Amino acid sequence: MTKKFADVVVSGGGVAGLAAAVAFGSSGFDVLCVDPSPMGTNQKDPNADLRTTAYLQPAKKFLEQIGIWQLVQGESAALNVMRITDASGNEPQSYDFCASDISDEPFGWNVGNWIMRQALLDRISNLPNVTFLSGVSTNRILRRTSSALVGFSDGSSVEARLLIAADGRNSFVREAAGIEVARTDFGQMAITFAVTHPLPHNNVSTEVHRTGGPFTLVPLPDHQGKPCSAVVWMESNANVETLMGLDVEEFNAAATERSANILGPLENVSRRMPWPIISQLANRFYAERTALIAEAAHVVPPIGAQGLNMSLMDVQTLMELALQNQNGLGSPDQLKAYQSKRFNDVKLRHAGVGILNKTSMISIPAVQRLRAAGLQNLHAISPLRKAAMRLGLGAS
Ligand SMILES: Cc1cc2nc3c(=O)[nH]c(=O)nc-3n(C[C@H](O)[C@H](O)[C@H](O)COP(=O)(O)OP(=O)(O)OC[C@H]3O[C@@H](n4cnc5c(N)ncnc54)[C@H](O)[C@@H]3O)c2cc1C
């Protein structure tokens, strides 16, 4: 690599890291982003991340601002209603939370991660001040008062005013900075896959609760003329192992049964991918010349579409602080301001999602009845229902 200096080095090119590179690049900063893993931007690529992400209103607005939303909106599906179905009793009970109660817009829009990655890479290729290096990892860091000297697996190094750690839950940058994490392992995994179904989803995202964790169907655009949804199926580790071993017909039957048959028989039309479910929070989000974002800073179970949405809020906050004082990029004051704007909001959401996940795993009937009663009350009391929806969208 010929580059010796950069305003910003982004370690990690997941969706969050690439979004950070685009955000700083479109604001005029000189950026280098590196990632060791294959990008997998085609759905058929075995390396592709086939998860989908529900981008909530604030995330969509930010992606519009940095020129990304325009590239993916044609491949997104709107989420107008969040339906929570309690299937622990004899008759499933459903409660609808409608975006129209609090807004003129849908709650969010669902987009495949591989599509978002491709859009981000396309945008980067049009930003001459952003360099993205695939197949390269960060492996050395020397922090100084005025800059960070960041070393890479290709033997090169770059001096940057700000190092952004977007290198995931096992972040090298975070560990090198000596920042500790609190971690909870739920003994749970999520299987993600796409299904077609005979009944239309009508832009309703449905979480079906019973035991083991939620089974969530999130609308996608039609697949080969049939209604299609992305599924996140959370279960105990042992059950996931069994489910992953089922043949296609057995798996379709199990998924249909677990969905309480709300959209009719489900047909799996993508690879099934297992993801370990943990909750993790770094004890601070910065070190000298370094900011932690996304899963390097916080990991939550995939409930309520919070993970990547919080990550984009991290990126937006860092970018706004940098634009307020460009000379102070990466300075102690700027990083402390980042910590104070993000840490408490993330901590609150992190705790809330952890509680929701534990509640959804419950298998004791009496406690399941309490869960159902709580949900019924939350839904019935209009101000409470609207406040919960606003909180879910990102209002603190
Ligand atoms: C099943 C599931 C469903 C989800 N659904 C949603 C949803 O609907 N809405 C939502 O908001 N969130 C969702 N999330 C959360 C969301 O996917 C994560 O928040 C998001 O992927 C975090 O991205 P990241 O960039 O931090 O991590 P990653 O995607 O893991 O990216 C980290 C990158 O860092 C790279 N890297 C690792 N080590 C190094 C190194 N030394 N140097 C440089 N690079 C390195 C890796 O190769 C990787 O590409 C979901 C999560 C799961 C598990």
The ligand as an SDF file (V2000), in Angstrom:
LIG
                    3D

 53 58  0  0  0  0  0  0  0  0999 V2000
  -29.5350  -13.3360   12.9650 C   0  0  0  0  0  0  0  0  0  0  0  0
  -29.3060  -11.8650   13.0690 C   0  0  0  0  0  0  0  0  0  0  0  0
  -30.2570  -10.9790   12.5300 C   0  0  0  0  0  0  0  0  0  0  0  0
  -30.0750   -9.5960   12.6700 C   0  0  0  0  0  0  0  0  0  0  0  0
  -31.0440   -8.7320   12.1920 N   0  0  0  0  0  0  0  0  0  0  0  0
  -30.9030   -7.4000   12.4170 C   0  0  0  0  0  0  0  0  0  0  0  0
  -31.9360   -6.4590   11.9990 C   0  0  0  0  0  0  0  0  0  0  0  0
  -32.9500   -6.8130   11.4080 O   0  0  0  0  0  0  0  0  0  0  0  0
  -31.7430   -5.1380   12.2720 N   0  0  0  0  0  0  0  0  0  0  0  0
  -30.6130   -4.6910   12.9100 C   0  0  0  0  0  0  0  0  0  0  0  0
  -30.4920   -3.4760   13.1450 O   0  0  0  0  0  0  0  0  0  0  0  0
  -29.6260   -5.5370   13.2780 N   0  0  0  0  0  0  0  0  0  0  0  0
  -29.7430   -6.8780   13.0520 C   0  0  0  0  0  0  0  0  0  0  0  0
  -28.7570   -7.7350   13.4490 N   0  0  0  0  0  0  0  0  0  0  0  0
  -27.5280   -7.1960   13.9950 C   0  0  0  0  0  0  0  0  0  0  0  0
  -26.5660   -6.8440   12.8810 C   0  0  0  0  0  0  0  0  0  0  0  0
  -26.4200   -7.8750   11.9480 O   0  0  0  0  0  0  0  0  0  0  0  0
  -25.2350   -6.5070   13.4510 C   0  0  0  0  0  0  0  0  0  0  0  0
  -25.4010   -5.4090   14.3280 O   0  0  0  0  0  0  0  0  0  0  0  0
  -24.2780   -6.1140   12.3740 C   0  0  0  0  0  0  0  0  0  0  0  0
  -24.0330   -7.1830   11.5070 O   0  0  0  0  0  0  0  0  0  0  0  0
  -23.0020   -5.6870   13.0250 C   0  0  0  0  0  0  0  0  0  0  0  0
  -22.1690   -5.4060   12.0830 O   0  0  0  0  0  0  0  0  0  0  0  0
  -20.6410   -5.2420   12.3430 P   0  0  0  0  0  0  0  0  0  0  0  0
  -20.2070   -4.5310   11.1320 O   0  0  0  0  0  0  0  0  0  0  0  0
  -20.2850   -4.6980   13.6550 O   0  0  0  0  0  0  0  0  0  0  0  0
  -20.0730   -6.7520   12.4350 O   0  0  0  0  0  0  0  0  0  0  0  0
  -19.7000   -7.7500   11.3000 P   0  0  0  0  0  0  0  0  0  0  0  0
  -20.7260   -7.8300   10.2540 O   0  0  0  0  0  0  0  0  0  0  0  0
  -19.3000   -9.0030   12.0230 O   0  0  0  0  0  0  0  0  0  0  0  0
  -18.4200   -7.0850   10.6280 O   0  0  0  0  0  0  0  0  0  0  0  0
  -17.1540   -7.0620   11.2280 C   0  0  0  0  0  0  0  0  0  0  0  0
  -16.1320   -7.1170   10.1230 C   0  0  0  0  0  0  0  0  0  0  0  0
  -14.8360   -6.9500   10.7040 O   0  0  0  0  0  0  0  0  0  0  0  0
  -13.9360   -7.7680    9.9930 C   0  0  0  0  0  0  0  0  0  0  0  0
  -12.7540   -7.9930   10.8240 N   0  0  0  0  0  0  0  0  0  0  0  0
  -12.5870   -8.9040   11.7970 C   0  0  0  0  0  0  0  0  0  0  0  0
  -11.3360   -8.8060   12.3110 N   0  0  0  0  0  0  0  0  0  0  0  0
  -10.7210   -7.7920   11.6440 C   0  0  0  0  0  0  0  0  0  0  0  0
   -9.4400   -7.2010   11.7410 C   0  0  0  0  0  0  0  0  0  0  0  0
   -8.4940   -7.6250   12.6030 N   0  0  0  0  0  0  0  0  0  0  0  0
   -9.1310   -6.1760   10.9120 N   0  0  0  0  0  0  0  0  0  0  0  0
  -10.0550   -5.7050   10.0240 C   0  0  0  0  0  0  0  0  0  0  0  0
  -11.2930   -6.2420    9.9070 N   0  0  0  0  0  0  0  0  0  0  0  0
  -11.6160   -7.2660   10.7050 C   0  0  0  0  0  0  0  0  0  0  0  0
  -14.7290   -9.0260    9.6800 C   0  0  0  0  0  0  0  0  0  0  0  0
  -14.1740   -9.7250    8.5790 O   0  0  0  0  0  0  0  0  0  0  0  0
  -16.1190   -8.4620    9.3830 C   0  0  0  0  0  0  0  0  0  0  0  0
  -16.3470   -8.2440    8.0140 O   0  0  0  0  0  0  0  0  0  0  0  0
  -28.9230   -9.1110   13.3320 C   0  0  0  0  0  0  0  0  0  0  0  0
  -27.9670   -9.9960   13.8530 C   0  0  0  0  0  0  0  0  0  0  0  0
  -28.1600  -11.3730   13.7390 C   0  0  0  0  0  0  0  0  0  0  0  0
  -27.1400  -12.3160   14.3470 C   0  0  0  0  0  0  0  0  0  0  0  0
  1  2  1  0
  2  3  1  0
  2 52  2  0
  3  4  2  0
  4  5  1  0
  4 50  1  0
  5  6  2  0
  6  7  1  0
  6 13  1  0
  7  8  2  0
  7  9  1  0
  9 10  1  0
 10 11  2  0
 10 12  1  0
 12 13  2  0
 13 14  1  0
 14 15  1  0
 14 50  1  0
 15 16  1  0
 16 17  1  0
 16 18  1  0
 18 19  1  0
 18 20  1  0
 20 21  1  0
 20 22  1  0
 22 23  1  0
 23 24  1  0
 24 25  2  0
 24 26  1  0
 24 27  1  0
 27 28  1  0
 28 29  2  0
 28 30  1  0
 28 31  1  0
 31 32  1  0
 32 33  1  0
 33 34  1  0
 33 48  1  0
 34 35  1  0
 35 36  1  0
 35 46  1  0
 36 37  1  0
 36 45  1  0
 37 38  2  0
 38 39  1  0
 39 40  1  0
 39 45  2  0
 40 41  1  0
 40 42  2  0
 42 43  1  0
 43 44  2  0
 44 45  1  0
 46 47  1  0
 46 48  1  0
 48 49  1  0
 50 51  2  0
 51 52  1  0
 52 53  1  0
M  END
$$$$
